[in-house]
Amino acid sequence: MTSSSSTLPSPRPEADRRRWFALAIVMTAAFMDLVDVTIVNIAIPSIQEDAGASFGQIQWITAGYALAFAAGLITGGRLGDIHGRKRLFLIGIGGFTLASALCGFAVNPDMLVASRILQGGMAALMVPQVLSIVHATFPAHERGKVFGLFGAVVGLGAVSGPLLGALLTEWNLFGLEWRPIFLINLPVGIAGLILGRRFITESKAPHALKLDLVGVALVTLGLLMLLYPLIRGRELGWPLWGYVSMAGALVVFAALVAYEKRKTARDGSPLVELSLFKVKSFAAGIAVQTVFGVALGIFFLVWTLYMQIGLGWGALRAGLTGVPFSIAVSLAAGLSVQKLTPRFGRKVLQAGALIMALGVLIYIWESERYGMAIASWQMALPLVVMGVGMGLIVAPLTDAILSEVPREHSGSASGLINTVQQMGNALGLGLVSVVFFGTMSDHLPLAETGPAFVDAFQYALVWVAVVMTAIFLLMFALPKRPAQHVEGAETIEAGPVKEPELVG
């Protein structure tokens, strides 16, 4: 099938250079999103102290972003399919930059929470376009190179976020305390907006689609009904309405499935492409991605609270302590995609789950053994083991999920995979109320705060280890090897289109 030059990159050398510039721009946007999550985690104690935020507000600063991101991702992907991925990317990065400014100039915790929710909503417009632009621009034979670059970006984002957050918080630039962690997005976002207009090629879905507003409403309502009671439940004493709301979320999701089936039969423009779940690799991978998001949501928040409030460390020490983890993720992610997965397939992901669980168990043992006297260098071993495990999972999992997804559903698929990842993350952040704060008293004497946080950290890590074991078992449903992008693939000027996408 031949497509217009407005939709697909030309094979000419100058166009080839343009697509690599476009890749750099969208990778920078994905990097900005990755950094924004980790940079906030490390600054949470400073925000709590300077802004007077409660533990509930702290959860909302992190979970509110994840919730808005999750609720808007499918819609963002579909809007890109309909109105153009370049257009939605530019709107998203512009809005993300504006929301970052509002976060940086927030006058109280409530304004910060609201700005973070807006920031998550803008990220939901931006990130699916990153995946779809790459999907539409690069042929299948270049996926190894692109995924290798993505692994490096994931690692760099993981390294840069905590360090950047720690340095900006410690430096207290112009007396702004934690605010520069958000304001740093402004020059990056403005540059991305200007360069994106010049170098990114517009692309849309090959068939005319319509936005499913009822589907958008049902997805958003279901996620809110599930996650809001989890995040607020402990603060409010776990009221009955919370349990009713979470049970009602299941009814809403069932109604969503029924409606989307009718919508597909009526006009072929559903918000959620249910046909994607008939692809075994996609359905199984979505389950793994959701549960993996839960584990990460729990770990990263309780880890920050453990080091900075429990152990009393400064932001810079906490940030530097995480460097071995970040480097291990980066190296293992690149190695797994380019070398290990093509040879060993699914076993690489399963090994990653077991290695990460092992690292968690080592961390529990060391935390219990050394207590409040634990040093940063003593954490290096479990963090490197965990980082290797995570790196073996994060990049090849994307390939395994999306290897068989047709190009015409790229926006919907990328929105779905990011939605469940963020939904899992928000669910994990919500569960922090149960597995971390739920183990300690609301009013601890100062002398008991440290030991209580250490005990709560160990308890939360037990749950992370259990979740990683569940992920190992779920991975048996993945295909032994990702499908080769050849049979039945629709072809275009640039080559086969069943191209894997990147996850932000």
C-alpha positions in Angstrom: 0.0 0.0 0.0 1.4 3.4 -0.9 0.9 6.3 1.5 1.2 10.1 1.1 4.4 11.8 1.9 2.6 13.8 4.6 2.0 10.7 6.6 5.3 8.8 6.1 8.9 9.7 6.0 10.6 9.9 2.6 13.5 7.5 2.0 15.7 10.4 0.8 18.9 11.1 2.9 17.7 14.5 4.1 14.4 13.0 5.3 16.4 10.2 7.0 18.3 12.8 9.0 15.0 14.5 9.9 13.5 11.4 11.4 16.6 11.0 13.7 16.1 14.6 14.7 12.5 13.8 15.4 13.5 10.8 17.4 15.8 12.9 19.5 13.0 15.4 20.2 10.3 12.9 21.2 12.9 11.0 23.3 13.6 14.2 25.1 9.9 14.5 25.9 9.8 11.0 27.1 13.0 11.7 29.2 11.3 14.8 30.6 8.3 12.7 31.7 10.6 10.0 33.3 12.6 12.6 35.1 9.5 14.4 36.4 8.3 11.3 38.2 11.7 10.4 39.9 12.6 14.1 40.6 9.5 14.6 42.6 10.0 11.5 44.7 13.3 12.6 46.0 12.0 16.1 46.9 8.9 14.9 48.8 10.3 15.4 52.3 11.4 19.0 51.3 7.9 19.7 49.9 6.3 18.3 53.1 8.5 20.5 55.3 8.4 23.7 53.3 4.8 23.6 52.1 3.3 21.9 55.1 1.8 19.1 53.1 0.1 16.2 54.9 0.9 12.5 54.1 -2.3 12.4 52.2 -1.4 15.4 50.1 2.1 13.9 49.5 0.4 10.8 48.1 -1.8 13.0 45.9 1.2 14.9 44.6 2.5 11.6 43.2 -0.7 9.6 42.7 -2.6 12.5 41.2 -0.1 12.8 38.4 -0.3 9.0 37.8 -4.1 9.0 37.9 -4.5 11.9 35.5 -1.9 10.3 33.2 -3.7 6.9 33.3 -7.1 8.3 32.8 -6.1 10.4 29.8 -3.6 8.1 27.9 -6.1 6.1 25.8 -7.9 9.3 24.9 -4.6 11.0 24.1 -3.6 8.1 21.8 -6.9 8.2 20.0 -6.8 12.0 19.6 -3.4 11.6 18.0 -4.8 9.0 15.6 -7.6 11.3 14.6 -6.2 14.8 14.6 -2.5 14.1 13.9 0.3 12.9 16.3 2.5 15.9 15.7 -0.3 18.3 16.5 -1.2 16.5 19.7 2.5 16.1 20.7 3.0 19.9 20.4 -0.2 20.6 22.4 0.9 18.1 25.1 4.5 19.3 25.5 3.2 22.9 25.6 0.6 22.1 28.2 3.1 20.0 30.2 5.5 23.0 30.3 2.8 25.4 31.4 1.7 22.9 34.2 5.3 22.6 35.3 5.4 26.4 35.7 2.2 26.3 37.8 3.7 23.5 40.0 6.9 25.6 40.5 4.9 28.7 41.6 2.3 26.8 43.7 1.4 28.9 46.8 0.1 25.9 48.8 -0.2 22.1 48.8 -3.7 22.1 47.2 -2.5 24.2 44.3 0.5 21.9 43.8 -1.8 18.8 43.8 -4.1 20.5 41.2 -1.1 21.5 39.0 0.3 18.0 39.2 -3.0 16.6 38.0 -3.0 19.0 35.1 0.6 18.0 34.4 -0.4 14.4 34.3 -3.2 15.2 31.9 -0.9 17.0 29.6 1.6 14.1 29.7 -1.3 11.9 28.7 -1.5 13.9 25.4 2.2 14.0 24.9 3.5 10.5 25.7 1.2 8.4 23.4 2.4 10.5 20.5 6.0 9.7 21.3 5.2 6.0 20.8 3.1 6.5 17.7 5.5 8.8 16.0 8.3 6.3 16.4 5.9 3.5 15.3 5.0 5.4 12.1 8.5 6.6 11.3 10.9 3.7 11.8 10.8 0.4 9.8 11.0 -2.9 11.7 14.6 -3.6 10.9 15.7 -0.6 12.9 13.9 -1.6 16.0 17.0 -2.9 17.8 18.8 0.4 17.4 15.8 2.4 18.5 15.1 0.2 21.5 18.7 0.3 22.5 18.5 4.1 22.5 15.3 3.9 24.5 17.0 1.6 27.1 19.7 4.3 27.5 17.1 7.0 27.9 15.3 5.0 30.6 18.5 4.6 32.5 19.6 8.2 32.0 16.1 9.4 33.2 16.3 7.1 36.2 19.8 8.4 37.1 19.2 12.0 36.3 15.8 12.4 38.1 17.0 11.6 41.7 20.3 13.3 41.3 18.8 16.4 39.7 16.1 16.5 42.3 18.6 16.1 45.1 21.0 18.8 43.8 18.2 21.3 43.0 16.7 20.7 46.5 20.0 21.0 48.3 21.2 24.1 46.4 18.0 25.9 47.3 18.4 28.2 44.2 17.3 31.8 44.9 15.7 30.6 48.1 13.1 28.6 46.0 13.5 25.4 48.0 12.0 22.5 46.0 10.4 24.6 43.2 13.3 24.4 40.7 12.6 20.7 40.2 9.5 21.8 38.2 10.8 25.0 36.8 13.7 23.1 35.1 11.1 21.7 32.6 10.5 25.2 31.2 13.6 25.6 28.9 13.4 21.9 27.9 9.7 22.1 27.0 10.1 25.3 25.1 13.0 23.9 23.0 10.9 20.7 22.3 8.0 22.8 21.2 10.1 24.9 18.7 12.1 22.0 17.3 9.1 19.6 17.2 7.3 22.0 14.9 10.2 21.9 12.5 11.4 18.3 12.4 8.5 16.0 13.3 6.5 14.7 10.3 2.7 14.6 10.8 1.0 11.2 10.7 -2.6 10.0 11.3 -4.5 6.8 11.4 -5.1 5.5 7.8 -8.8 5.3 8.4 -11.1 8.1 9.6 -11.9 7.7 13.3 -14.2 9.5 15.8 -13.5 10.3 19.5 -15.6 8.0 21.7 -16.7 10.5 24.4 -18.8 7.9 26.3 -15.8 5.6 26.4 -13.7 8.5 27.8 -16.2 9.2 30.5 -16.4 5.5 31.5 -12.6 5.0 31.7 -12.1 8.1 33.7 -15.0 7.3 36.1 -13.9 3.7 36.6 -10.3 4.8 37.5 -11.5 7.5 39.9 -13.9 5.1 41.6 -11.1 2.6 42.1 -8.2 4.8 43.1 -9.7 7.7 45.0 -10.9 5.5 48.0 -7.5 3.7 48.1 -5.6 7.0 48.4 -7.9 8.7 50.9 -9.2 5.6 52.7 -6.7 5.5 55.5 -7.0 9.3 56.2 -10.8 9.0 56.4 -10.9 5.8 58.5 -11.8 3.4 55.6 -15.5 4.5 55.3 -18.1 2.1 53.8 -18.5 4.3 50.7 -14.9 3.6 49.8 -15.5 -0.1 49.5 -18.8 0.5 47.6 -16.9 2.8 45.2 -14.2 0.3 44.5 -16.7 -2.5 43.9 -18.7 -0.1 41.7 -15.6 0.5 39.6 -15.7 -3.1 38.4 -19.3 -2.6 37.3 -18.2 0.6 35.4 -15.4 -1.3 33.6 -17.8 -4.1 32.7 -20.2 -1.5 31.2 -17.2 0.0 29.3 -16.5 -3.4 27.7 -20.1 -3.9 26.7 -20.4 -0.4 25.3 -17.1 -0.7 23.3 -18.3 -3.9 21.7 -21.5 -2.1 20.5 -19.5 1.0 19.4 -17.1 -1.2 17.4 -20.1 -2.9 15.6 -21.8 0.5 15.0 -19.1 2.7 13.5 -15.7 1.1 14.1 -14.3 3.9 16.3 -14.2 2.6 19.9 -11.9 4.2 22.4 -10.5 0.8 23.5 -9.7 -1.6 20.6 -11.0 -4.8 22.3 -9.8 -6.8 19.3 -6.2 -6.2 20.6 -7.0 -8.5 23.5 -7.5 -11.3 21.1 -3.7 -11.1 20.5 -2.2 -13.3 23.2 1.1 -11.4 23.5 -0.8 -8.1 24.0 -3.3 -9.5 26.5 -0.7 -11.3 28.6 1.7 -8.4 28.4 -1.0 -5.9 29.6 -1.6 -8.1 32.7 2.2 -8.2 33.4 2.6 -4.4 32.9 -0.3 -3.6 35.3 1.1 -5.7 38.1 4.7 -4.5 37.5 3.3 -0.9 37.8 1.9 -1.8 41.2 5.3 -3.0 42.4 7.1 0.1 41.2 4.4 2.4 42.6 4.9 0.9 46.1 8.7 0.7 46.1 9.8 4.1 44.9 7.6 6.1 47.3 8.4 4.1 50.4 12.1 4.0 49.5 12.2 7.8 49.5 10.3 8.1 52.8 12.5 5.4 54.3 15.8 7.1 53.5 14.9 10.7 54.1 12.4 10.5 57.0 13.2 7.1 58.5 17.0 7.3 58.3 17.1 11.1 58.4 19.3 11.4 55.3 19.4 14.6 53.1 18.1 14.6 49.6 21.6 14.6 48.0 22.7 11.5 50.0 19.4 9.7 49.1 19.8 10.7 45.4 23.4 9.4 45.3 22.5 6.2 47.0 20.2 5.4 44.1 22.9 5.8 41.4 23.9 2.1 41.4 20.3 1.1 40.8 19.9 3.5 37.9 23.1 2.5 36.2 22.2 -1.2 36.5 18.7 -0.5 35.0 20.3 1.3 32.1 22.9 -1.3 31.3 20.6 -4.3 31.7 17.9 -2.6 29.6 20.2 -2.1 26.6 21.7 -5.6 26.9 18.4 -7.3 27.2 16.9 -5.9 24.1 19.9 -6.1 21.8 21.6 -9.3 23.0 19.6 -11.5 25.4 16.0 -11.4 24.3 16.6 -12.3 20.6 18.4 -15.4 21.9 16.5 -16.5 25.0 13.1 -14.8 24.5 10.6 -14.9 27.4 13.2 -16.4 29.8 15.0 -13.1 30.0 11.9 -11.4 31.4 11.2 -14.2 33.8 14.8 -14.1 35.0 14.4 -10.3 35.5 11.3 -10.8 37.7 13.2 -13.4 39.9 16.4 -11.3 40.1 14.4 -8.2 41.1 12.6 -10.3 43.8 16.0 -11.5 45.0 17.2 -7.9 45.3 14.2 -7.0 47.3 14.8 -9.9 49.7 18.5 -8.9 50.1 17.3 -5.3 50.9 14.9 -6.5 53.6 17.7 -8.6 55.2 20.2 -5.7 55.2 17.7 -3.2 56.5 16.8 -5.6 59.3 20.4 -6.4 60.1 21.8 -2.9 60.2 18.7 -1.0 61.2 19.1 2.8 61.6 22.9 2.4 61.2 22.8 1.2 57.6 25.1 3.0 55.2 24.7 3.9 51.5 27.4 1.5 50.4 25.6 -1.4 52.1 22.5 -0.7 50.0 24.5 -0.9 46.8 24.3 -4.7 46.4 20.5 -5.1 46.7 20.0 -2.0 44.5 22.2 -3.3 41.8 20.5 -6.7 41.8 17.1 -5.0 41.7 18.3 -2.7 38.9 19.5 -5.6 36.8 16.2 -7.3 37.3 14.2 -4.2 36.3 16.3 -3.6 33.3 15.8 -7.1 32.0 12.0 -6.5 32.1 11.3 -2.9 31.1 12.4 -2.8 27.5 11.8 -6.3 26.2 8.4 -6.4 27.8 7.3 -3.5 25.5 8.5 -5.5 22.4 6.7 -8.6 23.6 3.4 -6.8 24.1 3.4 -4.7 20.9 5.2 -7.0 18.4 1.9 -8.1 16.8 -0.1 -4.9 17.0 -1.3 -3.6 13.6 -0.2 -0.1 12.7 -3.8 1.3 12.4 -4.3 0.6 16.1 -0.9 2.0 17.2 -2.3 5.0 19.0 -4.9 3.0 20.9 -2.4 0.2 21.8 0.2 2.7 23.0 -2.5 4.5 25.0 -3.7 1.2 26.5 -0.2 -0.1 27.5 0.7 3.2 29.1 -2.7 3.4 30.8 -2.4 0.1 32.5 1.2 0.9 33.5 0.2 4.2 35.1 -3.0 2.6 36.6 -0.8 0.0 38.2 1.5 2.7 39.4 -1.3 4.8 40.9 -2.7 1.6 42.4 0.7 0.9 44.0 0.8 4.5 45.3 -2.7 4.1 46.7 -1.7 0.8 48.4 1.2 2.7 50.2 -1.6 3.8 52.7 -2.1 0.1 53.5 1.3 -1.5 53.3 3.4 1.3 54.6 1.5 4.0 56.6 -1.0 1.4 57.7 1.6 -0.3 59.9 2.4 2.8 62.0 0.6 5.2 64.3 -0.6 8.6 63.1 1.0 10.4 66.0 4.5 9.0 66.6 6.9 10.5 69.1 10.0 11.9 67.4 12.3 9.2 68.9 10.1 6.4 67.5 9.6 7.9 63.9 12.9 6.4 62.5 12.4 2.8 63.7 8.7 2.9 62.7 9.6 3.9 59.2 12.3 1.3 59.0 9.9 -1.5 60.1 7.2 -0.2 57.7 9.7 -0.2 54.8 10.6 -3.8 55.4 6.9 -4.8 55.6 6.2 -2.9 52.3 9.2 -4.7 50.6 7.7 -8.1 51.5 4.7 -7.1 49.4 6.9 -6.0 46.6 8.7 -9.4 46.6 5.3 -11.2 46.5 4.2 -9.0 43.6 7.4 -9.8 41.6 6.8 -13.5 42.2 3.3 -13.1 40.8 4.8 -11.3 37.8 7.1 -14.3 37.2 4.1 -16.6 37.1 2.1 -14.3 34.8 5.0 -14.2 32.3 4.3 -17.9 31.4 1.4 -16.5 29.4 3.7 -14.4 27.2 4.9 -15.9 23.9 8.2 -17.7 24.2 9.6 -15.3 21.6 8.2 -12.0 20.3 6.7 -12.5 16.9 8.8 -11.6 13.9 7.3 -8.6 12.1 6.8 -10.3 8.8 3.7 -12.5 8.3 0.6 -10.6 7.5 2.2 -7.2 7.9 0.8 -4.4 6.0 3.6 -2.7 4.0 4.2 0.9 3.3 7.0 2.9 1.6 9.2 2.8 4.6 8.8 -1.0 5.1 6.8 -3.3 7.4 4.5 -1.5 9.8 4.1 -4.0 12.6 6.7 -2.1 14.5 7.1 -2.2 18.3 6.7 1.0 20.2 8.4 2.6 23.1 7.0 3.0 26.6 7.4 6.2 28.5 
